[in-house]
Amino acid sequence: MIGTPVREIVRAVDDAATEWSDSTSARRADARAAVAVRTGYSLAAVEYAFDRLFGTLRRGALEAIITEELGALDVLDGFTALAARPSARALPIGRVCIISSRTTIGVALLPAVFALCAKCDVLVKDREDRLVAAFLESLTERLPALAGACAAHAWSSEDDSGDLSAFDAVVAFGSDAAIAAIASGLPAATRFLPFASKASAGYVTRESLTTTAAAAAIARGAATDLVLYETEGCLSLHALFVEAGGNVTPNEFADLLADAIDDAALRLAPADVEPFSTAQRAMARDAALFGDAREVYSGAHGAFLAVLDAPFDEAPLLLSRSIGIRCVDRPADATEYLRHHGMTLEGLAVAGTRPDVLDLALASGASRIAPFGSLQAPPLRAFHGGRRRIADFVRWVGDES
């Protein structure tokens, strides 16, 4: 595939993504149903994921990211003059294996696309819904030269990941234990790109709580970030901090948030109640009611759980459609709480930005700072896991002759 111009690969990705962005596409409809069955998420949540996943894979965005990270698009096709460097060429790192996540819909697709743009041979350990495999079928129809360079095979987290020693790079999404197990079996020369378990949090400044209407808008965004994908992804909202001293108090904000979560659950949560998740929320609710929390909110039939100001030593809930809300005076209070409970963030949703709020993001390890309501819709240019998109899939040759 080394002789295939990168512009042809990008154009094929754009064309395939255009098909998958069409809600009437037969392929998309089949995949939507399969993903909903596998994950247990509602069709509305899967539609949301598909719109954002395939809507980002556009030619202009892909070419811009490649150019930004590698210095020039043509550097993937031949030796190219680069600023302050000798003429150079970016070659594919080689064979790449990508191990899919159980929860995040299509998360393996983006590294697969960028590895193909780098002209690597790519194998994706896909989930049983075959989402990545179906997209690759669309892609190879448009550019048959890719047919021998990409494949996706179904597997589950219970399966052994197999011998990965033949790959030059391995991308893995999973729990800390799964990541450690994969890493222990890799040769030293293999480039390992791990994406282990992380959480996301939100921070609401007093300056943003100007009116009830403003607070309600923030609450609606937070509710979407919480309810989507049953709070299972690294970009789901797992903890929330609200500053005291605004026109709307933390108690009043918690009331608004509870109403917003109830509404979001009606729109985005699956219609079939999952007994185990409901039981977990019920147990956590009862513990909070008999504990020292200031307020406890729970929807009809235990559809969600929100706990305001539980004791500092109580860990974040980390349950489906559940959130702990803490009243704080400053971002340093949030930093202390996150450190105390060993939480490393992937994303931080914010309402109102100040330098000390940005300090919270840096101290907590977050790679993304976003408005409430958009945590689950990262742009293609986002640094997922703090990494760039294509740079890890190339090796460089410089010509000083």
VOBA-822619 format. One record per residue (C-alpha): residue number from 1; residue in one letter; x negated, y, z negated; chain. Coordinates in steps of 0.1 Angstrom, whole numbers, plus 5000, padded with zeros to 4 digits. Last residue first. Example, Ala and Ser with C-alpha at 12.3 -4.5 7.8 and 13.67 -1.06 7.14 Angstrom:
<atoms>
+-----+--------+------+------+------+--------+
: num : residu :   px :   py :   pz : chaine :
+-----+--------+------+------+------+--------+
:   2 :      s : 4863 : 4989 : 4929 :      A :
:   1 :      a : 4877 : 4955 : 4922 :      A :
+-----+--------+------+------+------+--------+
</atoms>
This chain:
<atoms>
+-----+--------+------+------+------+--------+
: num : residu :   px :   py :   pz : chaine :
+-----+--------+------+------+------+--------+
: 401 :      s : 4774 : 5144 : 4987 :      A :
: 400 :      e : 4792 : 5151 : 4955 :      A :
: 399 :      d : 4823 : 5130 : 4963 :      A :
: 398 :      g : 4843 : 5122 : 4931 :      A :
: 397 :      v : 4863 : 5090 : 4926 :      A :
: 396 :      w : 4891 : 5090 : 4901 :      A :
: 395 :      r : 4913 : 5063 : 4886 :      A :
: 394 :      v : 4951 : 5066 : 4887 :      A :
: 393 :      f : 4981 : 5053 : 4867 :      A :
: 392 :      d : 4975 : 5073 : 4836 :      A :
: 391 :      a : 4978 : 5107 : 4854 :      A :
: 390 :      i : 5013 : 5099 : 4867 :      A :
: 389 :      r : 5038 : 5110 : 4841 :      A :
: 388 :      r : 5019 : 5128 : 4814 :      A :
: 387 :      r : 5020 : 5115 : 4778 :      A :
: 386 :      g : 5034 : 5130 : 4745 :      A :
: 385 :      g : 5057 : 5100 : 4741 :      A :
: 384 :      h : 5077 : 5114 : 4769 :      A :
: 383 :      f : 5061 : 5146 : 4781 :      A :
: 382 :      a : 5091 : 5161 : 4798 :      A :
: 381 :      r : 5087 : 5170 : 4835 :      A :
: 380 :      l : 5115 : 5147 : 4845 :      A :
: 379 :      p : 5139 : 5166 : 4823 :      A :
: 378 :      p : 5150 : 5151 : 4790 :      A :
: 377 :      a : 5188 : 5146 : 4787 :      A :
: 376 :      q : 5193 : 5129 : 4753 :      A :
: 375 :      l : 5180 : 5158 : 4733 :      A :
: 374 :      s : 5202 : 5182 : 4754 :      A :
: 373 :      g : 5231 : 5188 : 4730 :      A :
: 372 :      f : 5211 : 5209 : 4706 :      A :
: 371 :      p : 5184 : 5229 : 4724 :      A :
: 370 :      a : 5151 : 5212 : 4730 :      A :
: 369 :      i : 5116 : 5207 : 4715 :      A :
: 368 :      r : 5098 : 5177 : 4729 :      A :
: 367 :      s : 5065 : 5159 : 4720 :      A :
: 366 :      a : 5073 : 5158 : 4683 :      A :
: 365 :      g : 5045 : 5148 : 4660 :      A :
: 364 :      s : 5061 : 5161 : 4628 :      A :
: 363 :      a : 5035 : 5188 : 4622 :      A :
: 362 :      l : 5038 : 5202 : 4657 :      A :
: 361 :      a : 5076 : 5203 : 4656 :      A :
: 360 :      l : 5076 : 5219 : 4621 :      A :
: 359 :      d : 5051 : 5245 : 4633 :      A :
: 358 :      l : 5075 : 5254 : 4661 :      A :
: 357 :      v : 5101 : 5261 : 4634 :      A :
: 356 :      d : 5075 : 5282 : 4616 :      A :
: 355 :      p : 5069 : 5303 : 4647 :      A :
: 354 :      r : 5107 : 5310 : 4650 :      A :
: 353 :      t : 5133 : 5294 : 4672 :      A :
: 352 :      g : 5170 : 5295 : 4667 :      A :
: 351 :      a : 5191 : 5263 : 4670 :      A :
: 350 :      v : 5166 : 5235 : 4674 :      A :
: 349 :      a : 5165 : 5198 : 4685 :      A :
: 348 :      l : 5132 : 5181 : 4677 :      A :
: 347 :      g : 5121 : 5152 : 4698 :      A :
: 346 :      e : 5098 : 5121 : 4695 :      A :
: 345 :      l : 5095 : 5124 : 4657 :      A :
: 344 :      t : 5073 : 5105 : 4633 :      A :
: 343 :      m : 5092 : 5097 : 4601 :      A :
: 342 :      g : 5071 : 5084 : 4572 :      A :
: 341 :      h : 5097 : 5091 : 4545 :      A :
: 340 :      h : 5077 : 5116 : 4526 :      A :
: 339 :      r : 5063 : 5130 : 4558 :      A :
: 338 :      l : 5098 : 5137 : 4571 :      A :
: 337 :      y : 5109 : 5153 : 4538 :      A :
: 336 :      e : 5078 : 5175 : 4535 :      A :
: 335 :      t : 5082 : 5187 : 4571 :      A :
: 334 :      a : 5118 : 5195 : 4565 :      A :
: 333 :      d : 5109 : 5216 : 4534 :      A :
: 332 :      a : 5082 : 5233 : 4555 :      A :
: 331 :      p : 5109 : 5244 : 4579 :      A :
: 330 :      r : 5123 : 5268 : 4553 :      A :
: 329 :      d : 5151 : 5271 : 4528 :      A :
: 328 :      v : 5166 : 5237 : 4533 :      A :
: 327 :      c : 5201 : 5220 : 4531 :      A :
: 326 :      r : 5198 : 5184 : 4543 :      A :
: 325 :      i : 5222 : 5166 : 4565 :      A :
: 324 :      g : 5219 : 5128 : 4568 :      A :
: 323 :      i : 5234 : 5113 : 4600 :      A :
: 322 :      s : 5253 : 5082 : 4610 :      A :
: 321 :      r : 5267 : 5072 : 4644 :      A :
: 320 :      s : 5248 : 5039 : 4643 :      A :
: 319 :      l : 5224 : 5037 : 4614 :      A :
: 318 :      l : 5191 : 5053 : 4607 :      A :
: 317 :      l : 5203 : 5066 : 4573 :      A :
: 316 :      p : 5173 : 5087 : 4564 :      A :
: 315 :      a : 5155 : 5074 : 4532 :      A :
: 314 :      e : 5167 : 5085 : 4498 :      A :
: 313 :      d : 5139 : 5101 : 4478 :      A :
: 312 :      f : 5153 : 5136 : 4484 :      A :
: 311 :      p : 5187 : 5128 : 4469 :      A :
: 310 :      a : 5216 : 5131 : 4494 :      A :
: 309 :      d : 5222 : 5166 : 4506 :      A :
: 308 :      l : 5252 : 5162 : 4529 :      A :
: 307 :      v : 5261 : 5127 : 4542 :      A :
: 306 :      a : 5276 : 5121 : 4576 :      A :
: 305 :      l : 5291 : 5088 : 4586 :      A :
: 304 :      f : 5309 : 5077 : 4617 :      A :
: 303 :      a : 5338 : 5057 : 4630 :      A :
: 302 :      g : 5345 : 5044 : 4595 :      A :
: 301 :      h : 5382 : 5034 : 4603 :      A :
: 300 :      a : 5390 : 5071 : 4607 :      A :
: 299 :      g : 5359 : 5093 : 4603 :      A :
: 298 :      s : 5336 : 5094 : 4574 :      A :
: 297 :      y : 5322 : 5125 : 4556 :      A :
: 296 :      v : 5303 : 5125 : 4523 :      A :
: 295 :      e : 5295 : 5157 : 4504 :      A :
: 294 :      r : 5270 : 5167 : 4477 :      A :
: 293 :      a : 5252 : 5134 : 4476 :      A :
: 292 :      d : 5243 : 5122 : 4441 :      A :
: 291 :      g : 5254 : 5085 : 4443 :      A :
: 290 :      f : 5288 : 5068 : 4441 :      A :
: 289 :      l : 5300 : 5083 : 4473 :      A :
: 288 :      a : 5266 : 5078 : 4489 :      A :
: 287 :      a : 5265 : 5041 : 4481 :      A :
: 286 :      d : 5301 : 5037 : 4494 :      A :
: 285 :      r : 5292 : 5055 : 4527 :      A :
: 284 :      a : 5261 : 5033 : 4532 :      A :
: 283 :      m : 5281 : 5002 : 4527 :      A :
: 282 :      a : 5308 : 5014 : 4551 :      A :
: 281 :      r : 5283 : 5024 : 4577 :      A :
: 280 :      q : 5267 : 4990 : 4576 :      A :
: 279 :      a : 5301 : 4973 : 4578 :      A :
: 278 :      t : 5310 : 4994 : 4609 :      A :
: 277 :      s : 5278 : 4985 : 4625 :      A :
: 276 :      f : 5284 : 4948 : 4619 :      A :
: 275 :      p : 5320 : 4949 : 4631 :      A :
: 274 :      e : 5314 : 4967 : 4664 :      A :
: 273 :      v : 5346 : 4986 : 4672 :      A :
: 272 :      d : 5357 : 4981 : 4708 :      A :
: 271 :      a : 5364 : 5015 : 4724 :      A :
: 270 :      p : 5327 : 5023 : 4728 :      A :
: 269 :      a : 5316 : 5057 : 4716 :      A :
: 268 :      l : 5314 : 5086 : 4741 :      A :
: 267 :      r : 5347 : 5106 : 4742 :      A :
: 266 :      l : 5364 : 5096 : 4710 :      A :
: 265 :      a : 5331 : 5095 : 4692 :      A :
: 264 :      a : 5323 : 5130 : 4704 :      A :
: 263 :      d : 5356 : 5143 : 4688 :      A :
: 262 :      d : 5349 : 5127 : 4654 :      A :
: 261 :      i : 5313 : 5139 : 4656 :      A :
: 260 :      a : 5326 : 5175 : 4662 :      A :
: 259 :      d : 5349 : 5174 : 4632 :      A :
: 258 :      a : 5321 : 5161 : 4610 :      A :
: 257 :      l : 5298 : 5188 : 4624 :      A :
: 256 :      l : 5322 : 5216 : 4615 :      A :
: 255 :      d : 5326 : 5204 : 4579 :      A :
: 254 :      a : 5287 : 5201 : 4577 :      A :
: 253 :      f : 5284 : 5237 : 4590 :      A :
: 252 :      e : 5307 : 5249 : 4562 :      A :
: 251 :      n : 5286 : 5231 : 4536 :      A :
: 250 :      p : 5254 : 5244 : 4551 :      A :
: 249 :      t : 5268 : 5279 : 4548 :      A :
: 248 :      v : 5279 : 5300 : 4578 :      A :
: 247 :      n : 5267 : 5336 : 4576 :      A :
: 246 :      g : 5233 : 5323 : 4571 :      A :
: 245 :      g : 5214 : 5320 : 4538 :      A :
: 244 :      a : 5207 : 5283 : 4537 :      A :
: 243 :      e : 5189 : 5265 : 4565 :      A :
: 242 :      v : 5203 : 5233 : 4580 :      A :
: 241 :      f : 5182 : 5202 : 4585 :      A :
: 240 :      l : 5194 : 5172 : 4604 :      A :
: 239 :      a : 5181 : 5136 : 4606 :      A :
: 238 :      h : 5185 : 5108 : 4631 :      A :
: 237 :      l : 5196 : 5126 : 4663 :      A :
: 236 :      s : 5190 : 5102 : 4692 :      A :
: 235 :      l : 5159 : 5108 : 4713 :      A :
: 234 :      c : 5141 : 5076 : 4701 :      A :
: 233 :      g : 5172 : 5057 : 4711 :      A :
: 232 :      e : 5197 : 5038 : 4689 :      A :
: 231 :      t : 5221 : 5066 : 4677 :      A :
: 230 :      e : 5251 : 5047 : 4693 :      A :
: 229 :      y : 5239 : 5054 : 4728 :      A :
: 228 :      l : 5253 : 5090 : 4726 :      A :
: 227 :      v : 5269 : 5097 : 4692 :      A :
: 226 :      l : 5241 : 5117 : 4676 :      A :
: 225 :      d : 5229 : 5139 : 4704 :      A :
: 224 :      t : 5266 : 5146 : 4713 :      A :
: 223 :      a : 5273 : 5155 : 4677 :      A :
: 222 :      a : 5244 : 5179 : 4675 :      A :
: 221 :      g : 5257 : 5197 : 4706 :      A :
: 220 :      r : 5291 : 5200 : 4691 :      A :
: 219 :      a : 5277 : 5212 : 4658 :      A :
: 218 :      i : 5257 : 5239 : 4676 :      A :
: 217 :      a : 5288 : 5252 : 4693 :      A :
: 216 :      a : 5307 : 5251 : 4660 :      A :
: 215 :      a : 5280 : 5272 : 4644 :      A :
: 214 :      a : 5283 : 5299 : 4671 :      A :
: 213 :      a : 5321 : 5299 : 4667 :      A :
: 212 :      t : 5319 : 5301 : 4629 :      A :
: 211 :      t : 5297 : 5331 : 4633 :      A :
: 210 :      t : 5260 : 5340 : 4628 :      A :
: 209 :      l : 5246 : 5306 : 4620 :      A :
: 208 :      s : 5217 : 5310 : 4645 :      A :
: 207 :      e : 5197 : 5333 : 4621 :      A :
: 206 :      r : 5200 : 5308 : 4593 :      A :
: 205 :      t : 5180 : 5283 : 4614 :      A :
: 204 :      v : 5193 : 5249 : 4624 :      A :
: 203 :      y : 5167 : 5221 : 4627 :      A :
: 202 :      g : 5174 : 5187 : 4643 :      A :
: 201 :      a : 5156 : 5154 : 4642 :      A :
: 200 :      s : 5144 : 5127 : 4665 :      A :
: 199 :      a : 5131 : 5091 : 4658 :      A :
: 198 :      k : 5102 : 5070 : 4669 :      A :
: 197 :      s : 5095 : 5033 : 4676 :      A :
: 196 :      a : 5066 : 5026 : 4698 :      A :
: 195 :      f : 5058 : 5038 : 4733 :      A :
: 194 :      p : 5025 : 5021 : 4743 :      A :
: 193 :      l : 5003 : 5029 : 4773 :      A :
: 192 :      f : 4975 : 5003 : 4774 :      A :
: 191 :      r : 4948 : 5006 : 4800 :      A :
: 190 :      t : 4933 : 4971 : 4802 :      A :
: 189 :      a : 4895 : 4970 : 4798 :      A :
: 188 :      a : 4896 : 4958 : 4762 :      A :
: 187 :      p : 4916 : 4928 : 4772 :      A :
: 186 :      l : 4952 : 4927 : 4760 :      A :
: 185 :      g : 4966 : 4902 : 4735 :      A :
: 184 :      s : 4965 : 4923 : 4703 :      A :
: 183 :      a : 4981 : 4952 : 4721 :      A :
: 182 :      i : 5012 : 4931 : 4729 :      A :
: 181 :      a : 5016 : 4921 : 4693 :      A :
: 180 :      a : 5011 : 4956 : 4680 :      A :
: 179 :      i : 5038 : 4969 : 4704 :      A :
: 178 :      a : 5063 : 4943 : 4693 :      A :
: 177 :      a : 5057 : 4951 : 4656 :      A :
: 176 :      d : 5060 : 4988 : 4662 :      A :
: 175 :      s : 5093 : 4983 : 4680 :      A :
: 174 :      g : 5095 : 4985 : 4718 :      A :
: 173 :      f : 5085 : 5002 : 4750 :      A :
: 172 :      a : 5054 : 4989 : 4768 :      A :
: 171 :      v : 5033 : 5001 : 4797 :      A :
: 170 :      v : 5004 : 4978 : 4807 :      A :
: 169 :      a : 4975 : 4988 : 4829 :      A :
: 168 :      d : 4950 : 4968 : 4849 :      A :
: 167 :      f : 4971 : 4936 : 4847 :      A :
: 166 :      a : 4957 : 4901 : 4849 :      A :
: 165 :      s : 4954 : 4899 : 4811 :      A :
: 164 :      l : 4991 : 4903 : 4806 :      A :
: 163 :      d : 4998 : 4866 : 4799 :      A :
: 162 :      g : 5034 : 4863 : 4788 :      A :
: 161 :      s : 5058 : 4888 : 4771 :      A :
: 160 :      d : 5072 : 4859 : 4751 :      A :
: 159 :      d : 5109 : 4860 : 4753 :      A :
: 158 :      e : 5130 : 4871 : 4723 :      A :
: 157 :      s : 5128 : 4907 : 4736 :      A :
: 156 :      s : 5146 : 4896 : 4767 :      A :
: 155 :      w : 5135 : 4891 : 4803 :      A :
: 154 :      a : 5147 : 4898 : 4838 :      A :
: 153 :      h : 5122 : 4902 : 4866 :      A :
: 152 :      a : 5114 : 4934 : 4885 :      A :
: 151 :      a : 5092 : 4936 : 4915 :      A :
: 150 :      c : 5071 : 4961 : 4933 :      A :
: 149 :      a : 5042 : 4961 : 4958 :      A :
: 148 :      g : 5053 : 4935 : 4983 :      A :
: 147 :      a : 5085 : 4954 : 4992 :      A :
: 146 :      l : 5068 : 4988 : 4991 :      A :
: 145 :      a : 5060 : 4989 : 5028 :      A :
: 144 :      p : 5098 : 4983 : 5034 :      A :
: 143 :      l : 5105 : 5020 : 5026 :      A :
: 142 :      r : 5142 : 5027 : 5026 :      A :
: 141 :      e : 5153 : 4992 : 5019 :      A :
: 140 :      t : 5124 : 4990 : 4994 :      A :
: 139 :      l : 5139 : 5018 : 4973 :      A :
: 138 :      s : 5174 : 5004 : 4972 :      A :
: 137 :      e : 5161 : 4970 : 4961 :      A :
: 136 :      l : 5139 : 4988 : 4935 :      A :
: 135 :      f : 5171 : 5004 : 4921 :      A :
: 134 :      a : 5187 : 4970 : 4917 :      A :
: 133 :      a : 5156 : 4955 : 4900 :      A :
: 132 :      v : 5155 : 4985 : 4876 :      A :
: 131 :      l : 5191 : 4979 : 4865 :      A :
: 130 :      r : 5188 : 4941 : 4863 :      A :
: 129 :      d : 5215 : 4939 : 4835 :      A :
: 128 :      e : 5193 : 4911 : 4820 :      A :
: 127 :      r : 5166 : 4936 : 4811 :      A :
: 126 :      d : 5135 : 4942 : 4833 :      A :
: 125 :      k : 5099 : 4932 : 4828 :      A :
: 124 :      v : 5087 : 4955 : 4856 :      A :
: 123 :      l : 5059 : 4945 : 4879 :      A :
: 122 :      v : 5041 : 4972 : 4898 :      A :
: 121 :      d : 5014 : 4972 : 4924 :      A :
: 120 :      c : 4998 : 5007 : 4922 :      A :
: 119 :      k : 5002 : 5033 : 4950 :      A :
: 118 :      a : 5001 : 5063 : 4926 :      A :
: 117 :      c : 5036 : 5070 : 4938 :      A :
: 116 :      l : 5044 : 5034 : 4928 :      A :
: 115 :      a : 5030 : 5041 : 4893 :      A :
: 114 :      f : 5052 : 5072 : 4892 :      A :
: 113 :      v : 5083 : 5052 : 4901 :      A :
: 112 :      a : 5076 : 5024 : 4876 :      A :
: 111 :      p : 5068 : 5049 : 4848 :      A :
: 110 :      l : 5103 : 5064 : 4855 :      A :
: 109 :      l : 5122 : 5031 : 4858 :      A :
: 108 :      a : 5111 : 5017 : 4824 :      A :
: 107 :      v : 5134 : 5040 : 4805 :      A :
: 106 :      g : 5164 : 5028 : 4825 :      A :
: 105 :      i : 5189 : 5029 : 4796 :      A :
: 104 :      t : 5171 : 5033 : 4762 :      A :
: 103 :      t : 5181 : 5003 : 4741 :      A :
: 102 :      r : 5162 : 4971 : 4747 :      A :
: 101 :      s : 5131 : 4988 : 4761 :      A :
: 100 :      s : 5114 : 4975 : 4792 :      A :
:  99 :      i : 5079 : 4961 : 4796 :      A :
:  98 :      i : 5060 : 4977 : 4825 :      A :
:  97 :      c : 5032 : 4958 : 4841 :      A :
:  96 :      v : 5007 : 4977 : 4864 :      A :
:  95 :      r : 4983 : 4962 : 4889 :      A :
:  94 :      g : 4955 : 4985 : 4901 :      A :
:  93 :      i : 4944 : 5019 : 4888 :      A :
:  92 :      p : 4956 : 5034 : 4920 :      A :
:  91 :      l : 4930 : 5058 : 4936 :      A :
:  90 :      a : 4928 : 5095 : 4931 :      A :
:  89 :      r : 4903 : 5111 : 4955 :      A :
:  88 :      a : 4878 : 5139 : 4949 :      A :
:  87 :      s : 4860 : 5167 : 4965 :      A :
:  86 :      p : 4838 : 5182 : 4938 :      A :
:  85 :      r : 4854 : 5201 : 4910 :      A :
:  84 :      a : 4861 : 5237 : 4900 :      A :
:  83 :      a : 4894 : 5237 : 4920 :      A :
:  82 :      l : 4899 : 5206 : 4940 :      A :
:  81 :      a : 4889 : 5197 : 4975 :      A :
:  80 :      t : 4906 : 5165 : 4987 :      A :
:  79 :      f : 4894 : 5130 : 4995 :      A :
:  78 :      g : 4922 : 5109 : 5007 :      A :
:  77 :      d : 4959 : 5099 : 5003 :      A :
:  76 :      l : 4964 : 5103 : 4966 :      A :
:  75 :      v : 4944 : 5136 : 4966 :      A :
:  74 :      d : 4970 : 5148 : 4991 :      A :
:  73 :      l : 4994 : 5158 : 4963 :      A :
:  72 :      a : 4969 : 5182 : 4947 :      A :
:  71 :      g : 4956 : 5190 : 4912 :      A :
:  70 :      l : 4964 : 5156 : 4897 :      A :
:  69 :      e : 4988 : 5166 : 4870 :      A :
:  68 :      e : 5004 : 5197 : 4886 :      A :
:  67 :      t : 5005 : 5182 : 4921 :      A :
:  66 :      i : 5021 : 5150 : 4909 :      A :
:  65 :      i : 5046 : 5170 : 4888 :      A :
:  64 :      a : 5055 : 5193 : 4917 :      A :
:  63 :      e : 5058 : 5164 : 4942 :      A :
:  62 :      l : 5082 : 5145 : 4919 :      A :
:  61 :      a : 5103 : 5177 : 4912 :      A :
:  60 :      g : 5106 : 5186 : 4949 :      A :
:  59 :      r : 5115 : 5151 : 4960 :      A :
:  58 :      r : 5142 : 5145 : 4934 :      A :
:  57 :      l : 5143 : 5119 : 4907 :      A :
:  56 :      t : 5160 : 5140 : 4880 :      A :
:  55 :      g : 5196 : 5132 : 4890 :      A :
:  54 :      f : 5189 : 5095 : 4888 :      A :
:  53 :      l : 5182 : 5095 : 4851 :      A :
:  52 :      r : 5206 : 5123 : 4841 :      A :
:  51 :      d : 5236 : 5111 : 4860 :      A :
:  50 :      f : 5228 : 5074 : 4851 :      A :
:  49 :      a : 5226 : 5082 : 4813 :      A :
:  48 :      y : 5259 : 5101 : 4813 :      A :
:  47 :      e : 5276 : 5073 : 4833 :      A :
:  46 :      v : 5263 : 5048 : 4807 :      A :
:  45 :      a : 5278 : 5069 : 4778 :      A :
:  44 :      a : 5311 : 5072 : 4796 :      A :
:  43 :      l : 5311 : 5034 : 4802 :      A :
:  42 :      s : 5308 : 5029 : 4765 :      A :
:  41 :      y : 5277 : 5013 : 4750 :      A :
:  40 :      g : 5276 : 4976 : 4741 :      A :
:  39 :      t : 5241 : 4974 : 4755 :      A :
:  38 :      r : 5244 : 4944 : 4777 :      A :
:  37 :      v : 5280 : 4948 : 4787 :      A :
:  36 :      a : 5277 : 4986 : 4794 :      A :
:  35 :      v : 5245 : 4979 : 4814 :      A :
:  34 :      a : 5263 : 4953 : 4836 :      A :
:  33 :      a : 5293 : 4976 : 4842 :      A :
:  32 :      r : 5271 : 5005 : 4852 :      A :
:  31 :      a : 5249 : 4983 : 4874 :      A :
:  30 :      d : 5279 : 4971 : 4894 :      A :
:  29 :      a : 5292 : 5007 : 4898 :      A :
:  28 :      r : 5258 : 5020 : 4907 :      A :
:  27 :      r : 5254 : 4994 : 4935 :      A :
:  26 :      a : 5289 : 5001 : 4948 :      A :
:  25 :      s : 5282 : 5039 : 4950 :      A :
:  24 :      t : 5312 : 5060 : 4941 :      A :
:  23 :      s : 5294 : 5078 : 4913 :      A :
:  22 :      d : 5268 : 5090 : 4938 :      A :
:  21 :      s : 5236 : 5097 : 4919 :      A :
:  20 :      w : 5224 : 5061 : 4928 :      A :
:  19 :      e : 5225 : 5069 : 4965 :      A :
:  18 :      t : 5206 : 5102 : 4959 :      A :
:  17 :      a : 5181 : 5082 : 4938 :      A :
:  16 :      a : 5173 : 5059 : 4967 :      A :
:  15 :      d : 5167 : 5089 : 4991 :      A :
:  14 :      d : 5145 : 5107 : 4966 :      A :
:  13 :      v : 5125 : 5076 : 4959 :      A :
:  12 :      a : 5121 : 5070 : 4997 :      A :
:  11 :      r : 5109 : 5106 : 5001 :      A :
:  10 :      v : 5084 : 5102 : 4973 :      A :
:   9 :      i : 5070 : 5071 : 4989 :      A :
:   8 :      e : 5067 : 5087 : 5023 :      A :
:   7 :      r : 5050 : 5118 : 5008 :      A :
:   6 :      v : 5025 : 5095 : 4992 :      A :
:   5 :      p : 5013 : 5083 : 5026 :      A :
:   4 :      t : 5011 : 5045 : 5028 :      A :
:   3 :      g : 4975 : 5034 : 5034 :      A :
:   2 :      i : 4970 : 5022 : 4998 :      A :
:   1 :      m : 5000 : 5000 : 5000 :      A :
+-----+--------+------+------+------+--------+
</atoms>
